[in-house]
Amino acid sequence: MPAMNHSANPPRSLLRQVGRAIADFSMIRTGDRLLLGLSGGKDSLSLLQILVHFQRHAPVDFELQVATVDPQIEGFDPASLKDYISGLGLGYHYASEAIAERAKDHMGRDSFCAFCSRMRRGILYRVAREQGCNVLVLAQHLDDLAESFVMSAFYAGDLRTMKAHYVNDAGDLRVIRPLVYVRERQTADFAKTAGLPVIADNCPACFRMPTKRQYTKELLAAQERDNKNLFPSLLHAMRPLMGEVPEDFLAPVREHLDEVGT
C-alpha cells in the first residue's frame, strides 16, 4: 500500500481567498490557539491543509489542533483520520458522543441536522476549553452561507446567514469560518487532486433523506446556470450579515481572566 500523502500544497486561488477572509474579518491573531473541527469531509480536510500552509509560511504565529466528533451514527467511521493527523504533527482529539440516540428524546422541532450541528458545536466548545484553545475553526464555505441565507428568507422570513467571525455566548471563544469566500467546488477539486483521505458520506444520516438544504442547493445551482454572477451577488448581499469582531476583543477578555485568577 502506498504511503499516505499527509501534506499537500493548496492552490493559490484557495490561499488567496482564505487569506483575504482571515484579513477582512481579523480571524487569526498572533498567539491564537486554534481548534479545527474536522469531520473528514472535503471541506474540513481542505481547510486543514490551508491552515497548515499558513502556519508554516504566514507571518502570524499561531497554534493548531484538530478535533473530530463522532456522533455514533451507523456508517460513519473516522478511524482513518487519527494516523493522518499524526502525520501532520498536530494534536488530535476524538470525542465520541451518542448524538443520534439523544436526538430521539431531545430533538424537539429541530431537524436532525440542526440538532446534530448544535450538539457537535457544544462538544467542540468543550474540547477547545479543555485544550486551552481560544478559537474554534469551522469549515463552512460560501455555498453553505448562501444556502442558509436563502433558507432563512424562504422559511423564517429573516435575513440571516452564518457569521464569518463571532464570539460565543459564553464570551470565552471566538468562532471563525475561513472558507466564507470559497466555493464548494473548489474544495472538492482540491481534495480530489491532492488525494486527501475524504470519508465518503461523513454524515450518513443526512444522505438518507431529502432536506430543505439539499433542495436549496439544487435551486441555487439551477439559478447559477442562468446567472454566472449569482454567488458574487449573494456574497455582496450577505456581507453586512456576516459579522465583525472588534480588534480589541481579546484585551478585555484577558483582563477579566487576570482578575478572576487573582
Beta strands, then each sheet from edge to edge (+ up, - down):
strand 1: 33-37
strand 2: 63-70
strand 3: 91-96
strand 4: 135-137
strand 5: 165-167
strand 6: 174-176
sheet 1: 3+ 2+ 1+ 4+ 6+ 5-
end
